[in-house]
Each structure stands twice: as C-alpha cells, then as structure tokens.
Amino acid sequence: MTATGNAVLAGQREAEANKALLSGCAGPHEFRRVANGGGQGLTAQRWRCAGCGGLVNGLARLWYTNGIEHGERRAARGRAA
C-alpha cells in the first residue's frame, strides 16, 4: 500500500477509535478546549471531553451544547426531551 493509503487508513482508525470513545461516554460530555487546529473559526477549534477523552471540533461542540440546553429547557417545562 502507498504512504498516502496508509495515512488514510490510520486516519480512519483514529476517527473510529474517537467515535467509540464519544459513544461510550457516560455523559454528558464536559468539553474543554485543548487546541486550535491551525485555521480560524469553529471547525479549527479542538475540544476534548474530560470524561471519555473523545475529541471534537468547535462546531460539533456547539451543536452538542445547544442540544443539551434545549433538552434542559424542555425538561424544565415538564415535557420529555
């Protein structure tokens, strides 16, 4: 296999391992900013869950946080999330 093919497979394995960490987290995730991926904006930000060690970008964290807040508002109104 070529070096590029090996890099792609390594990236895929890393992504699958990260997904397993995030999926297996007892939650809710407690994301802490760890790095900036070198660009600008939410997609360049990197956040790691203090509980499971899973890594997400800033956009994924934003949507996750919005979902948690939405669920909490619904629960406060007495409706199922």
Summary of the structure (lengths in Angstrom):
residues: 81
radius of gyration: 15.9
end to end distance: 47.6
largest distance: 56.7
contacts: 191
relative contact order: 0.13
helix: 53%
strand: 17%
